[in-house]
């Protein structure tokens, strides 16, 4: 069991509520009136004993239980402490309509996953059969519920259990995640609780009063939730495909539709390879194996009675072009044309065409920027990660904690200089390594002499300055020559950077080091964090041509001399992209700089750096 030093509440946190309980007499001081003490808390908690998290919660519950009936505020505090570790819950509701009204009451207590299922009415199961059933009404309500849940529970993984619809006699609810709290919207019999198989040892049950709620009071009609296809049809084997990056409500609706319409098996194709390259910020798409595992885990969780096959696909057809067993294809409204093309190929391959079911798109109710899509999409989620910390910052024992050094890097024409200048306008110090690199070639410097020695005197103009255009033509056409140049110049630039840091450190707590060579030169340990600006390859080629007056071939040649975007992305603590307009880029930088300022107080406290506004 892990231990850590954690401050317990002091007497001052509790005495306004504890006076009526176990007062302890104490000698009266001249300067302060007598104040009764709460004996249970007379354990010197302020000395921060080394105890486990479970022990902390146990002691707090004991203390609060003694005074629980004395104050409504204490009752609220007790509930807050006992509920704040609730990771996973399940709502068993009497109808889909009431779920929407209950979600706002639930979302504040759940921090990870919320399962939703319908109450297993005895009267509804008297004449039920064990065969799967489907109706457009069920599909519509599931779509609408996911849509509303996406609005009320934005950071919660909501999952609607579907096994009950496959088998109406199914009374067991088997979840992959352990249930910490069970919500009911009506008074239940004790034996109903037994249907939840995976409960924590200390799970709680909460009754939510839904007596004033009905289907009409909890409107689901604001979402277009009608699927197109053959109604009331169950298929043996359904198939669907997609990227399934950052599994969201739209994905869950597609997968749920496939489950509802299948009696035996569902096959899911997860896109990989060249199919990803047309996606916005495709460099941020999760690895294919990770996405496949997420899809499989979700499907097995919402209905464990079916067989699932989740495969990688590198074209729009996947296994549908040659597998005769598929009967039903699930598509989104925007990819319905792709379903028609799949059937055309199946007919050409002497296979029976599949019935196509189109699922409506889920509109985005939290569009935070004009460049985002109007639908719930993975692209929007990837865009919202720009400007945010992507991974923990590792200690740099070789660096002083102050000034805090940010290495700003990225490919050619990715907008580094514009971002660097904007950060400078916000109060950060700025070191431009590209400018220092130019100075390294100045007449009379060690860099100038090194270049002339490596490439001959012809590389210099009559006045001794280096002909940079001639030098560029040589090194960008030959990686060996480029390596020779870099090995000679990079150490000189780094020495200049360190000199500039000393100059700026007296007036700046944060210094931005704009360095295109940061990754190739392996300067990872020379900065506290790495911020990367990147743009798509096509956009980079276009900008290089316009800025440098180069042909497309020469622009591609320059681009090939640098690390790929994937390498930049994998090394970044913070990602920025200037793909869109300047205002959008600045909003990313504002977010990144604001979060950096929030992180730095902890750094200052640990390192002895005096506090103060950055």
N, C-alpha and C positions, 0 to 999 in steps of 0.2 A: 504493500500500500504506500502510495506516495505521500510525503509530508511537506508542508511549507509553512513559513511564518505568515500568519494572517492576523490582523488586528481584530480583536473582539470589540463589541460595543462597550463603550465606557458608561459609567454611571450617569453622566450628563445626557446621554442619549435616552435614558429610561426614567430618570427621577420624576418628571412631571406626571408620569402614569403609575409610578410605583409607591408613592407616599402612603396610600392606604394599606399597603401590604407589607407586613413584617418590618415596621420601622425600627431602626437601631439607634439608641441614644448615643450621643457623642458630646464631648465637652464643648461648651459654647466658647467661641472665639470672640475677641473684642471687635475684630474688623468685619466679622461676617455672622449673619444670623444662623441659628441652628438649622441644619438641613438633614432630614432623616435619610438613612441609607437603606438600600435594598440588599438584605443579607445574602441572598442567593448570588448576587453579582459581586460580592465582596471577595472575589478570587483573584484580584489583580489582573483582570483580563488585559489591561492596558500594557502589561509587560510582554505581550505577544508570545504566548507559549507556543511551542512547536507541536501542533496537533493536526490530525487528519481532517479533511473536508467533512466526512461523515460525522465526526465528533463535534465539529462546530455546529452543524445543523441540529444535532441531538441536544446540545446544551441550550441553543437558542429556543428550540421547541419547548424544552422543559421550563425555561424562564418565562416564556410567553404564556404557556398553558396555565401558570399560577395566577396570572392577572387577566386572563382572556375575557372574563366576564365583567371586568371593571371599566372597560373603555371600548367604544366602537372603533376608535383609531387603532387600538392594539389588535382588535379582531382583524382589521384590514391588514395590519403589518404581519400578523401571523399567517394569513392566507398568502400574502406576497412571498414570504420566506418558504412556505411549504410548497408553493406552486412554481417557484422560479427555476426549478430544475426539471420541469416537465418538458420532455423532448418530444414525445409521441403520444397522440391521443386518438380516440375513435368516437365518432358521433353516430349513434343509432337513432334514426329518426323515423317518424311515422309517415312522412311524405317528403318528396323532393321540394315541394313548395316551402315547407317550414325550414328547410336547411338554410335557405338564403337569409332568413330572419335571425337564425341562430349563429351564423358565422361571426358577426361582429362581437358576440359575447365570448366566443371561443378563441379567436385569433390572438388575443393578448396573453393567453396562457401557454400556447404551443410555440416551440421554437424550432421544430424540425419537421415532423410529419403529422398530417391529420388524415386518418381514414374515415370514410363515410359509407354507411350501409343503411338499408331500410330495416325497420323493426320487423321481426318474423311473426306476423299476426297468425294466431291459430285459426281465425276464421277465414283467412286468405289461403290457408294451406289445406283446408278440408278436402277440397275437390281437385287439388293440384296434381299434376303429373310430374314425373321425373325427367321428361324430355325437355330440351332447350326450347325457349320461346323468344320471340322478338316482336316488337311493335314500334312503329315510328314515334309513338308517344314516349316510350322509354328512351329511345335514342335522343329525341329532342330535349328531354329533361336532363339527361346526362350532359349534353353539350351546354345547355344553359347554366347548369350548376357549376361546371368547370369555368365558364365565363365569369360568373359572379364570384367564384372563389378566387380567380386570378385578380379580381379587383380588391376584395376584402383581405385576402391572405397572400400578399405579394411575395413574401419571403418564406412561405411555408409550402412544403411538398404535399399537395392535396391529392388523395387517391380514392376514387369511388370503386368500392368492391363490386364485382360483377358476377361472382360465382353463384350468387342467389338467383340471378336471372337465367343461368344455365340449368340450375336444378332448384325448383321452387321448394323442395323439401330440405334444402341445405340450411341447417341451423347452426353450423359451426362457422366461426369467422377465424381463419388462420392467416395471420399477418407475419411477414418476414421480420418486422421490427417489433420490439417489445412495447406493449401498451402501458403507459404510465397513468393515464386517466381516461375514464369512460363517461361519455355524455349521453344522457337520455332526454328525450323531450316529453316523456310521460312517466308516471309511476310504473315500475316494472315488477315482475315476479323475480324472486331471488334466483330461480333456476335459469332465467334468461342470461344472467351474467356468466353462466358456465359455458355459453356458446362461444365466448371469446377465449381462444386457446392460449395465446401468447401474451400473458399479462405479467407485469413486474410483481415482485413479492408484496410491495406496499402500494399497489395501484389504488386509485381513488375513483369513486363514482360521483357524478354531479348531475343533479336533476335540473334541467332548464325548463322553466315554465313557458309552454307554447300554447296555453289555452286561448290566448287572444290572437293567435296566428292561424291563418288558413291559406289555401292555395292562392286566393286572389290578392291577399294582403302582401304576399311576397312575390312581387312581379318578376317573371322570367321572360316576359315577352320582348324585352328590349334587345335581345340577341336573336339574330337570324339563325335558326337552329334546325332547319329542314334539310335532310339529306335527300339527294336524288338517286333513284335506283328502284329496283323491284321491291315493293313493300312486303313486310312480313315473311321474308325469305331467309331461311337458314341454309348455309352452305357447309359442305364437309370441310373444304380447304380454302381459306382466304389468303390473299397476298397483298402486300403494300410495300412502298419504298420511301426513303427520305434520308435527309442528312442526320436528323435527330441530335443536333448539337445543343447542349444545355437544355435538356428535356423540359419542355414547358407545357402549358395547358393545351395549346394547339396540337402538339404531338400526342398528348394523352387522349384527346378526343379521337384522333385518327386511329390510334391503337385500340381504344375502347370499342369503336365501331366495328373493327375487325373481329374482336373477341365476341361481341354480341351476335354477329352474323355467322359464327363458325361453330360447328358441332364437334370437330375433332382436332383441327390443326390450323395454325396461323404461321405464315412465313413472312419475314420482314427483311428487306434489302436495305442495308446501310451504305450510303454512298462513300466512295473513297477515290483517291487518285485524281486524275484530270477533271473529274466531275466537280471537284471542290473549287477549282481555280476561278470560276465565274462568280463565286459568292463574295459578298462584302467582307473584308477583313478575314479572308479564308485562312490566313496564317494563324489566327487565333482559334480555329476550329479544333475541338478536342480530338485526340487520337481515335482512330476507327475502332480499335479493340475496346477502348473505354466506352465509346458510344454504344457499341453492340452490347456490352455488359449491362449498361444502364437500361436499355430497351428490354432485354431479357428479364432482368430483375423486376422491372415494373410489371411486365406481363404476367410473370409467375406470381406476383404479389396480388394483383387484382383478380386473377382467376387461375388457380393451380390445376384445374381439371383438364385443360387443353394441352396439346403438344405444341411446342414452339421451335421454330428454326430461324435463327437470326444470322444472316450471311452478309459478307461484303459484296458490293457491286461497283463496277467501274464504268458502266454505261446505263442508259435509261431502261434497258430491258431486263438485265439481270437474269435470273432463272426462268422468267416467264416466257422467254423465246423458245424454250425446248422442253418444258415440263408440262405434260398433258393433264396433271392432276389438279391444277388450279382451276377453280370455278368462279371466283369472285375477286375483283381488283378494287381496292379502296384507294381513292385519290382525293386530293383537296380541290376546291373549286378552281384554283389557278392552274392546276396540272391536269385538268380533265382532257385536254387535247393530247397529252402524253399517253393517256389511257387508250385513246382511239388508235394511236400509232402502234402501241403494243399489240392490240388486237389485229391490226393489219399484218404485222409480222407473224403472228400466230397462224393466221389464215394462210399466209404464204408458206409457212412451214407445215401445213396440213394439220394444224391443231385447232381445237374448238375455241372460238373466242370466249372471253370471260364476260360475265355481267360486271358493269362498272358502277360503283357507288361513289358519288361525289359528296364530300363533307364540306360544309361552309367554312369560310375563313373566320377566325376569331378577331374582331376589331380590337385595336389597342386602346385602352382607356387611360394609359399613363404615358402617352407620347411626350417625351421630355425635350425633344429637339425637332426642328422642322425638317432635318435631313433623315429622320427616322421614318420607317415604313408605317402605314396606317394600321397594319395588322400585327398581332402578336407574332414575333418572329425571333429566331436565333440571331439574325443580323442586328436587331435592336439591342439584344442582350450583349453582344460582342462590342457594339459601339459604346455602351454604357460602362464598359470596363476601361476605356481610354481615360488616362489621367488618374487611375487608381493604383494603389500598391498591389502588385501581383504575387509577390512572394516575400518571405521574411528577409529583413536586412541582416546580413551576417556581420559579426564584429570585425573590425579592422585594427588589430593591435599595433600594426606598423604606422598607423596614422594617428595624429592628435585628434581628439574628439571635436576640437574647434580650431579653425572654421570647418563647417560641414561641407564636404566636397561632393558635388553632383557631376558625374560624367555624362554629358549630353552627346550622343552619337547617333549614327544612322547612315543610310546610303547617300549616294550623290543626288542632289536636288530634292532631298526629302524635307526641307524646311527647317533644318537645324539652326541656321543663322537667325532666321526670323523668330523662332522660339527663344533662342538665347537672348536676343535683344529685348524681347517682351519680358523675360524673367529679370533682366537687368533693370527694366523700368519699374519692376515691382520691388526693387531693393536689393537684389542679389548682386554679388560681384560676378564679372564675366571675363573669362580668359578664352580668346579665340585662337585655337591651335593652328588653324589654317593660316591666320595672319603671322603667327610665329614661324610657321613653316616657310612662308615667303621670306621672312627676315633671315632665316637660316641660310638662304642662298645669296645673301647680300655680298657685295665685293668686300674682300678682306676678312670674311668669316671662315671658320673651320669648315662649315658646310659647303661653301663655294669651292674651297680647295679640294674637298673630298669628291665633289661631283666632277670637277675638271680632271681629277686623277682617274676616276672610274670610267668616264666616257670620252676623254680626250679634250684637247683645247678647242676643238671645233664646236663643242657644245656651248661655248661662251661667245658673246658678242664682242665687238672691238673694244668696248669700254670695260669688259670684264664681267658684266652681268650674265647670268645663265639664260640661255634662250629656252624658256619654259615650253613653248610650243614644240620645238625640236625634241626637247627632253621627253615631253609627253608622248610624242609619236613613237619614241623608242621603247619606253617602259610599258606603255599600255598594249604594245604589240608583242611583248616578250616578258613572261612572268619571271624568268630568271633575272633579267635586267632590273625589273621592278623590285625584286627581293634585295638585290645588291644596293639599290638606291635607298630603300627603306632601312636597311641595317645600318647605313651610314648616317641617315638624317634623324631617325626617330629618337635615338638617345640625346641628340642635341636639342630637339624640341622639348623632351621631357625635362631636361635641365632648365630650360627657359620657363616652363610651366611652374616648376618649384620656386623659381625666383619671383614670378608673378604672384604666387600664393602668399609668399611672405609680405609682399607689398600691400596686398588687399586685406590681409587678415586683421589688421588693426581697425578697419572700418566696416567689415562685412562678416556676419555670422554664417552666411551661406555663400558659397562660390560655385558658379557654374563653369565647368571646363568643357567647352565645345570642341570635341575631338573626333573627327571622322576615322582616325587611326586607332581609336581606343581598343577595339576588339583585335584587329590584326597585330597591333603592337603588344597585346596582352597586358594592358595597363589596368586590369581588373582590380588589383590590390592598391591602386593609387587613388581610388575614390571610395566614398562610403556607399553611394548608390549609383546605378546606371539607369539613365533615362534614354529611351530610344524613340526617334522619330522615323516613321517609315511610310512609304506609299507604294501602290501597285507598280509592277515593273513597267507596264505600258505607260503609265503616267510619268514615271521617272525618265523613260526614253524621250517622251514628248518634251519634258522640261529641259533636258540636256540639249536637245536639238535647238530649242528656242533660245536658251541662255548662252550656249557656247558656239552656236552657228555650225554645228556638226551634222554630218549625214546620219541617217538612221543606223547604218552599219557601224560607224565610228562611235555613236552613242551606246550601242549595244556592247561594243568592245570595252568601253570604259566601265560600263555597268558590270561586265563579267569579271573585272579585276577586283571587285569588292566582295565581302561575304554576302551570302543570300539573306533575304529577309528572315527566313526561318532561324538563322543563327543569331541575328539581332534580337528577335522576339524571345528566344530561349534565354538570353542573357539579361533581359531587361527586368528591372524592378518596377518601372513605370513605362507604359507605352503611350505614345502620342502619334497622331496622324494628321498631316496637313492635306489630306485628299480632298476635303471639302473647303468651304470658304474660310476666310481669315477669322471671322467671328466664332465659328465652330471650333477652330484650333485654339483660340484664346480661351474658350470656355473649358476645354480640356486642361490647358495649362493652369488656369485659375483653380480648378479642382485639385490638380496635382500639388500646386504650391500651398494651397490651404491645408491639405492633408499632411504635407511635409511639416508645416508649422505645428500641427497637432501632435506629430510624432516627436518633434525635437525636445519638448520639455522633459520627457522621460530620459532622453539622451543627456540633457544638461544635468538632470538630477544625479545620474550615475557617474558623470565625469567631472562634476565640480564646476561646470560652466555656469556663470551667474545667470539667473533667470532674467527675463525681460522680453518685451515684444520684439519679434523678429522683423 
